[in-house]
Amino acid sequence: MNDQAIARFKVSMSQFITTILLINALQYLISPGLNTIAKYFGFVDPVTGAVLTSQLGILQSMITIIGGASVIIFGYLSDKIVRVRILLVGSMIYSVSAILVSLVSNSMAGYVLYFILNACAGFGYGMIIPTTFSLIGDLVLQKDRAKGFSFVSIATLLGTAVGFVMGATIIDIDWRLSYFILGLIGLGNGFLTLTIKEPNRAGRDYVLSGNLEREYSYRIRLSDLKVILKKKTNIWLIINFVDTVPTGIIMFLLFKYLLDIHGIPETMSILFLMLVFVSTLVGTIVFGFIGDARFKKGNKSARVHLALIANVVPIPFIFFAFVIPFQLPQNGTITDLFMIPGAVAMILLICIGLFINGATNGCWYATVVDVNLPEHRATVLAAANFFDIVGRSIGPLIGSIVADAFGLEAGMLMSIYFWIAIPFFWIGILQNFVHDMDQTKEVFEERMKNPEK
């Protein structure tokens, strides 16, 4: 591999990862500004004066469902047409929509415009996610897939952190400013897509080996959907949307929960949460390397085993973290916070739980690639992402309704009930993965002998 090819690889990966980071940052601007945005649009109980979150929960749910429909459409199209063009258009849509949020007024008309612009950004999200996944799948070697896709997970996590930080820190100036800044950066990053060359769909393994001199010519057909669904691993991967419900609940209610229950303001919550994000990032990287190392040694199901364990072990850690009582004194500092045993215990428990759960991230993406042919990968990811989006939309809806009816503690604990179900889906994947992966490899290698068949 010459220096020019290495440079193209690095530039392409950097652009794709940056796009994922930005689109995810945009998705998480509402949570830290939940109270402020709700007040801005007048969502306040006229009797008690309490800020109501249900309306924004419904908005978030509807937006993610629209994004889910877009994921399905463009997941299929990503397996048929030039993907970098889809990526360019998707980047333009979400960037311009974010910039226009700066025009939203504090009226019902402003709320409608805010809804429409977020729906457009959600549609752009659906164009970007399966497309970048398919592109990265063609760039990363099979033996390095858990590590490679760990960067996708890291970009997602960093995007979430960026969204939280911007939403919480810029909110005192104007909550709309965060959207404007991300939109401008996204616009510039989107134009860089014009410099990216469409990678060979056969994958980097075959391109580097010299076994394939022509472009991989296979494209998805409607009849291929039967082939995809015959693989039981795909069925379990697609219906495993329950793993996003807990995250949807926690991410939507977290800042309000920390403020109302523990007295931790939004700006201090950011420092509180940075430790949590770091632990997740470290877990994603560490277990990505472990999964790939075990895979290289011949343990074909190593990544799936890691993902299963990563969804069982964290449950008690997260549960006990949410039931520990503590209260930050009024006008307390960050030093005061870390002097409270309950706060320290909560942080440690969540960090340990999410460090272990980090094993799921790269392993999940690697599993989707391993069991599917190149022209099927974006479609499978799109289907899985659609159900994940449904889960993320159900999460805020359930969490906000339960929180309004029974209190924030009850709303947050709903995440644990859903988390308990997650391991059962990974057991189904484990039972079928090796068979489906070997079958896919056999078909792929046969095709390599006749690349233009």
C-alpha positions as CSV (number, residue, x, y, z in Angstrom):
1,M,0.0,0.0,0.0
2,N,1.7,3.2,-1.2
3,D,1.8,6.5,0.7
4,Q,-0.9,8.1,-1.5
5,A,-3.3,5.2,-0.8
6,I,-2.6,5.4,3.0
7,A,-3.3,9.2,2.9
8,R,-6.6,8.6,1.1
9,F,-7.6,6.0,3.6
10,K,-6.8,8.4,6.5
11,V,-8.6,11.3,4.9
12,S,-11.7,9.2,4.1
13,M,-11.9,7.7,7.6
14,S,-11.4,11.1,9.3
15,Q,-14.2,12.7,7.2
16,F,-16.6,9.8,7.9
17,I,-15.9,9.8,11.6
18,T,-16.3,13.6,11.8
19,T,-19.7,13.4,10.1
20,I,-20.9,10.8,12.6
21,L,-19.7,12.9,15.5
22,L,-21.5,16.0,14.2
23,I,-24.8,14.4,13.4
24,N,-24.8,12.7,16.8
25,A,-24.0,16.0,18.6
26,L,-27.0,17.5,17.0
27,Q,-29.2,14.7,18.3
28,Y,-28.3,15.4,21.9
29,L,-28.8,19.2,22.2
30,I,-32.3,18.9,23.7
31,S,-31.6,17.0,26.8
32,P,-29.3,19.4,28.6
33,G,-31.6,22.3,27.7
34,L,-34.8,20.5,28.4
35,N,-36.1,23.0,31.0
36,T,-34.9,26.0,29.1
37,I,-36.4,24.9,25.7
38,A,-39.7,23.9,27.3
39,K,-40.0,27.3,29.0
40,Y,-39.0,29.0,25.8
41,F,-42.1,27.5,24.1
42,G,-44.3,27.9,27.1
43,F,-44.6,24.3,28.2
44,V,-45.3,25.1,31.8
45,D,-48.2,23.9,34.1
46,P,-50.4,27.0,34.6
47,V,-51.3,26.0,38.1
48,T,-48.1,24.7,39.7
49,G,-45.6,26.4,37.4
50,A,-43.8,23.1,36.9
51,V,-41.9,22.6,33.6
52,L,-43.5,19.9,31.5
53,T,-41.3,17.6,29.4
54,S,-43.9,15.4,27.7
55,Q,-44.3,17.7,24.7
56,L,-40.5,17.6,24.0
57,G,-40.5,13.9,24.6
58,I,-43.2,13.5,21.9
59,L,-41.2,15.8,19.6
60,Q,-38.0,13.8,20.1
61,S,-39.9,10.5,19.5
62,M,-41.5,11.7,16.3
63,I,-38.2,13.1,15.0
64,T,-36.4,9.9,15.5
65,I,-39.1,7.9,13.8
66,I,-38.8,10.1,10.8
67,G,-35.1,9.5,10.9
68,G,-35.8,5.8,11.1
69,A,-37.8,5.9,7.9
70,S,-35.0,7.7,6.2
71,V,-32.5,5.1,7.4
72,I,-34.5,2.3,5.8
73,I,-34.7,4.2,2.4
74,F,-31.1,5.2,2.2
75,G,-29.8,2.0,3.7
76,Y,-31.2,0.2,0.6
77,L,-30.0,2.9,-1.8
78,S,-26.5,2.8,-0.3
79,D,-26.3,-0.8,-1.5
80,K,-27.2,0.3,-5.0
81,I,-25.8,3.7,-5.9
82,V,-22.7,5.9,-5.3
83,R,-22.6,6.4,-1.5
84,V,-20.5,9.5,-1.2
85,R,-23.2,11.4,-3.1
86,I,-25.8,10.3,-0.5
87,L,-23.4,11.4,2.2
88,L,-23.0,14.8,0.7
89,V,-26.7,15.5,0.4
90,G,-27.4,14.2,3.9
91,S,-24.7,16.5,5.3
92,M,-26.2,19.5,3.5
93,I,-29.7,18.7,4.8
94,Y,-28.8,18.4,8.5
95,S,-26.4,21.3,8.4
96,V,-28.7,23.8,6.8
97,S,-31.6,22.7,9.1
98,A,-29.4,23.2,12.2
99,I,-28.4,26.7,11.0
100,L,-32.0,27.7,10.5
101,V,-33.0,26.8,14.1
102,S,-31.5,30.2,15.0
103,L,-34.6,31.7,13.4
104,V,-37.0,29.9,15.7
105,S,-39.2,32.2,17.8
106,N,-40.8,31.6,21.2
107,S,-44.3,31.0,19.8
108,M,-46.4,28.1,18.5
109,A,-45.3,29.0,15.0
110,G,-41.7,28.9,16.3
111,Y,-42.3,25.5,17.8
112,V,-43.8,24.2,14.5
113,L,-40.7,25.5,12.7
114,Y,-38.4,23.8,15.3
115,F,-40.3,20.6,14.8
116,I,-39.9,20.7,11.0
117,L,-36.2,21.6,11.1
118,N,-35.5,18.8,13.5
119,A,-37.5,16.4,11.3
120,C,-35.3,17.5,8.3
121,A,-32.2,17.0,10.4
122,G,-33.5,13.5,11.3
123,F,-34.0,12.7,7.6
124,G,-30.4,13.7,7.0
125,Y,-29.3,11.5,9.9
126,G,-31.0,8.6,8.1
127,M,-29.0,9.3,4.9
128,I,-25.7,9.5,6.8
129,I,-25.7,6.5,9.2
130,P,-26.0,3.5,6.9
131,T,-24.0,5.2,4.2
132,T,-20.9,5.8,6.4
133,F,-21.2,2.3,7.9
134,S,-21.1,0.8,4.4
135,L,-18.2,3.0,3.4
136,I,-16.2,2.2,6.5
137,G,-16.9,-1.5,6.1
138,D,-15.1,-1.4,2.8
139,L,-12.1,0.5,4.2
140,V,-11.4,-1.6,7.3
141,L,-9.7,-5.0,7.2
142,Q,-11.7,-8.0,8.6
143,K,-9.2,-8.8,11.3
144,D,-9.4,-5.2,12.6
145,R,-13.2,-4.7,12.4
146,A,-13.9,-4.5,16.1
147,K,-11.2,-1.8,16.5
148,G,-12.2,0.0,13.3
149,F,-15.8,0.2,14.2
150,S,-14.8,1.2,17.7
151,F,-13.9,4.5,16.2
152,V,-17.5,4.7,14.9
153,S,-18.8,4.1,18.4
154,I,-16.2,6.6,19.8
155,A,-17.4,9.2,17.3
156,T,-21.0,8.6,18.4
157,L,-20.0,8.9,22.1
158,L,-17.9,12.0,21.5
159,G,-20.8,13.5,19.5
160,T,-23.1,12.8,22.4
161,A,-20.6,14.5,24.8
162,V,-20.2,17.5,22.4
163,G,-24.0,17.8,22.2
164,F,-24.3,17.7,26.0
165,V,-21.5,20.1,26.6
166,M,-22.7,22.7,24.0
167,G,-26.3,22.3,25.1
168,A,-25.4,22.9,28.8
169,T,-22.7,25.6,28.5
170,I,-24.1,27.8,25.7
171,I,-27.6,27.7,27.0
172,D,-27.1,30.8,29.2
173,I,-26.3,32.8,26.0
174,D,-29.0,31.3,23.7
175,W,-29.9,27.6,23.4
176,R,-30.3,28.1,19.6
177,L,-26.6,29.1,19.2
178,S,-25.5,25.4,19.7
179,Y,-27.5,24.4,16.6
180,F,-26.0,27.3,14.6
181,I,-22.4,26.4,15.4
182,L,-22.8,22.7,14.7
183,G,-24.6,23.6,11.5
184,L,-21.8,25.8,10.2
185,I,-19.1,23.1,11.1
186,G,-21.3,20.4,9.5
187,L,-21.6,22.5,6.3
188,G,-17.8,22.8,6.0
189,N,-17.3,19.2,6.7
190,G,-20.0,18.2,4.2
191,F,-18.2,20.0,1.4
192,L,-15.1,17.9,2.1
193,T,-17.1,14.9,0.9
194,L,-16.5,16.2,-2.7
195,T,-12.8,15.2,-2.2
196,I,-13.6,11.6,-1.2
197,K,-13.3,8.7,-3.7
198,E,-15.9,5.9,-3.6
199,P,-14.1,2.8,-2.2
200,N,-14.3,-0.6,-3.8
201,R,-17.2,-2.6,-2.4
202,A,-15.2,-5.8,-2.4
203,G,-13.4,-4.5,0.7
204,R,-9.8,-3.5,1.6
205,D,-8.8,-7.2,2.2
206,Y,-9.2,-8.1,-1.4
207,V,-8.0,-4.8,-2.8
208,L,-4.7,-5.1,-0.9
209,S,-4.3,-8.8,-1.8
210,G,-4.4,-8.0,-5.5
211,N,-7.1,-10.7,-6.0
212,L,-9.5,-8.2,-7.4
213,E,-8.5,-5.8,-10.2
214,R,-12.0,-4.6,-11.1
215,E,-14.8,-2.9,-9.1
216,Y,-17.0,-5.3,-7.2
217,S,-20.1,-5.2,-9.5
218,Y,-22.8,-6.9,-7.3
219,R,-25.6,-4.6,-6.1
220,I,-28.6,-5.4,-3.9
221,R,-31.9,-6.5,-5.5
222,L,-35.3,-6.8,-3.9
223,S,-35.0,-10.6,-4.1
224,D,-31.9,-10.4,-1.9
225,L,-34.1,-9.4,1.1
226,K,-35.1,-13.1,1.4
227,V,-31.4,-14.0,1.5
228,I,-30.8,-11.4,4.3
229,L,-33.7,-12.6,6.4
230,K,-32.8,-16.3,6.1
231,K,-29.8,-15.6,8.3
232,K,-31.0,-15.9,11.8
233,T,-28.2,-13.7,13.0
234,N,-29.6,-10.8,11.0
235,I,-33.0,-11.4,12.5
236,W,-31.6,-11.1,16.1
237,L,-29.5,-8.1,15.2
238,I,-32.4,-6.3,13.7
239,I,-35.0,-6.9,16.4
240,N,-32.5,-6.2,19.2
241,F,-33.8,-2.6,19.4
242,V,-34.5,-3.0,23.1
243,D,-30.9,-2.2,23.8
244,T,-31.5,1.5,22.8
245,V,-34.6,2.0,25.0
246,P,-32.5,2.4,28.3
247,T,-30.1,4.8,26.6
248,G,-33.1,6.8,25.2
249,I,-34.6,7.1,28.7
250,I,-31.3,8.0,30.4
251,M,-30.0,10.5,27.9
252,F,-33.4,12.3,27.7
253,L,-34.0,12.7,31.5
254,L,-30.4,12.7,32.8
255,F,-29.8,16.5,33.2
256,K,-33.2,17.1,34.7
257,Y,-32.8,14.1,37.0
258,L,-29.4,15.3,38.3
259,L,-30.8,18.8,38.8
260,D,-34.1,18.0,40.4
261,I,-33.1,14.9,42.4
262,H,-29.5,15.6,43.4
263,G,-29.3,19.4,43.0
264,I,-26.6,19.2,40.4
265,P,-26.8,22.1,37.9
266,E,-26.4,21.6,34.1
267,T,-22.9,23.1,33.9
268,M,-21.7,20.9,36.8
269,S,-23.4,17.8,35.3
270,I,-21.1,18.1,32.3
271,L,-18.0,17.6,34.5
272,F,-19.8,14.8,36.3
273,L,-20.6,13.1,33.0
274,M,-17.2,13.5,31.4
275,L,-15.9,10.7,33.6
276,V,-18.7,8.5,32.4
277,F,-18.0,9.2,28.8
278,V,-14.3,8.6,29.2
279,S,-15.0,5.2,30.9
280,T,-17.2,4.2,27.9
281,L,-14.6,5.3,25.4
282,V,-11.8,3.4,27.2
283,G,-14.0,0.3,27.4
284,T,-14.9,0.6,23.7
285,I,-11.2,0.7,22.7
286,V,-9.9,-1.9,25.2
287,F,-12.6,-4.5,24.3
288,G,-12.2,-3.7,20.6
289,F,-8.6,-4.8,20.8
290,I,-9.5,-7.8,22.9
291,G,-12.2,-8.9,20.5
292,D,-10.0,-8.6,17.5
293,A,-7.1,-10.4,19.2
294,R,-9.3,-13.3,20.1
295,F,-10.8,-13.4,16.6
296,K,-7.3,-13.5,15.1
297,K,-6.5,-16.5,17.3
298,G,-9.3,-18.5,15.7
299,N,-12.2,-17.8,18.1
300,K,-14.8,-16.8,15.6
301,S,-17.5,-15.9,18.1
302,A,-15.2,-13.9,20.4
303,R,-16.8,-10.6,19.6
304,V,-20.3,-11.9,20.2
305,H,-19.3,-13.4,23.5
306,L,-17.8,-10.1,24.6
307,A,-21.0,-8.3,23.6
308,L,-23.2,-10.7,25.6
309,I,-21.1,-10.3,28.7
310,A,-21.0,-6.6,28.3
311,N,-24.8,-6.4,28.4
312,V,-25.2,-8.7,31.5
313,V,-22.5,-7.5,33.9
314,P,-23.4,-3.7,34.0
315,I,-27.0,-4.2,35.1
316,P,-26.5,-4.2,38.9
317,F,-23.9,-1.4,38.7
318,I,-26.4,0.9,36.9
319,F,-29.3,-0.1,39.1
320,F,-27.5,0.7,42.4
321,A,-26.2,4.0,40.9
322,F,-29.7,5.3,40.4
323,V,-31.0,4.4,43.9
324,I,-28.1,6.0,45.9
325,P,-29.5,9.0,47.8
326,F,-27.4,12.2,48.0
327,Q,-28.0,16.0,47.6
328,L,-25.5,18.7,46.6
329,P,-26.0,21.7,49.0
330,Q,-27.3,24.9,47.4
331,N,-24.5,26.8,45.7
332,G,-22.3,23.8,46.2
333,T,-19.1,23.5,44.1
334,I,-17.7,20.6,42.1
335,T,-15.3,20.0,45.0
336,D,-18.3,19.7,47.3
337,L,-19.9,17.3,44.9
338,F,-16.9,14.9,45.0
339,M,-16.7,15.1,48.8
340,I,-20.2,13.5,49.0
341,P,-19.8,9.6,49.3
342,G,-23.1,9.0,47.5
343,A,-22.0,11.1,44.5
344,V,-18.7,9.4,44.3
345,A,-20.3,5.9,44.6
346,M,-22.8,6.8,41.8
347,I,-20.0,7.9,39.5
348,L,-17.9,4.8,40.1
349,L,-20.8,2.4,39.6
350,I,-21.8,4.1,36.4
351,C,-18.2,4.3,35.1
352,I,-17.6,0.6,35.8
353,G,-20.9,-0.5,34.3
354,L,-20.4,1.6,31.1
355,F,-16.7,0.6,30.8
356,I,-17.8,-3.0,30.5
357,N,-20.7,-2.1,28.3
358,G,-18.3,-0.5,25.9
359,A,-17.5,-4.0,24.6
360,T,-20.8,-4.0,22.7
361,N,-20.0,-1.1,20.5
362,G,-17.4,-2.2,18.0
363,C,-18.4,-5.9,18.3
364,W,-21.9,-5.1,17.2
365,Y,-20.8,-3.3,14.0
366,A,-18.2,-6.0,13.3
367,T,-20.9,-8.7,13.6
368,V,-23.1,-7.0,11.0
369,V,-20.3,-6.8,8.5
370,D,-19.0,-10.4,9.2
371,V,-22.3,-12.1,8.4
372,N,-23.4,-10.0,5.3
373,L,-22.2,-9.6,1.8
374,P,-20.9,-6.2,0.8
375,E,-24.1,-5.3,-1.1
376,H,-26.3,-6.2,1.9
377,R,-24.5,-4.5,4.7
378,A,-26.0,-1.0,4.5
379,T,-29.5,-2.5,4.2
380,V,-29.1,-4.7,7.3
381,L,-27.6,-1.8,9.3
382,A,-30.5,0.4,8.1
383,A,-33.1,-2.2,9.3
384,A,-31.3,-2.6,12.6
385,N,-30.9,1.2,13.0
386,F,-34.6,1.7,12.2
387,F,-35.6,-0.5,15.1
388,D,-32.9,1.2,17.2
389,I,-34.4,4.5,16.4
390,V,-37.8,3.2,17.4
391,G,-36.2,2.1,20.7
392,R,-34.6,5.5,21.2
393,S,-37.9,7.2,20.4
394,I,-39.8,4.9,22.8
395,G,-37.3,5.7,25.5
396,P,-37.9,9.4,25.9
397,L,-41.6,8.9,25.5
398,I,-41.8,6.3,28.2
399,G,-39.3,8.0,30.4
400,S,-41.1,11.4,30.2
401,I,-44.6,10.0,30.8
402,V,-43.5,7.9,33.8
403,A,-41.5,10.8,35.2
404,D,-44.4,13.2,34.9
405,A,-46.8,10.7,36.5
406,F,-44.6,9.1,39.2
407,G,-41.5,11.2,39.5
408,L,-38.0,11.3,37.9
409,E,-36.6,8.4,40.0
410,A,-39.3,6.1,38.5
411,G,-38.7,7.4,35.0
412,M,-35.0,6.7,35.3
413,L,-35.5,3.2,36.8
414,M,-37.6,2.3,33.7
415,S,-34.2,2.0,31.9
416,I,-33.2,-0.9,34.1
417,Y,-36.3,-2.9,33.3
418,F,-35.6,-2.8,29.6
419,W,-31.9,-3.4,30.1
420,I,-32.6,-6.8,31.7
421,A,-34.1,-8.1,28.4
422,I,-31.0,-7.2,26.3
423,P,-28.8,-10.3,26.9
424,F,-31.5,-12.7,25.6
425,F,-31.2,-11.2,22.1
426,W,-27.4,-11.7,22.1
427,I,-27.9,-15.3,23.1
428,G,-29.8,-15.7,19.8
429,I,-27.0,-14.1,17.9
430,L,-24.4,-16.3,19.6
431,Q,-26.2,-19.5,18.6
432,N,-26.3,-18.6,14.8
433,F,-23.3,-16.3,14.2
434,V,-20.5,-18.8,13.2
435,H,-22.7,-20.7,10.8
436,D,-23.9,-17.5,9.1
437,M,-20.4,-16.0,8.9
438,D,-18.9,-19.1,7.3
439,Q,-21.8,-19.2,4.8
440,T,-21.2,-15.6,3.8
441,K,-17.5,-16.1,3.5
442,E,-18.0,-19.1,1.2
443,V,-20.4,-17.1,-1.1
444,F,-18.1,-14.1,-1.2
445,E,-15.0,-16.1,-2.1
446,E,-16.8,-17.8,-4.9
447,R,-17.8,-14.5,-6.2
448,M,-14.3,-13.2,-6.2
449,K,-13.5,-15.8,-8.8
450,N,-16.1,-14.2,-11.0
451,P,-16.3,-10.6,-10.1
452,E,-18.3,-9.5,-13.1
453,K,-20.7,-12.4,-13.1
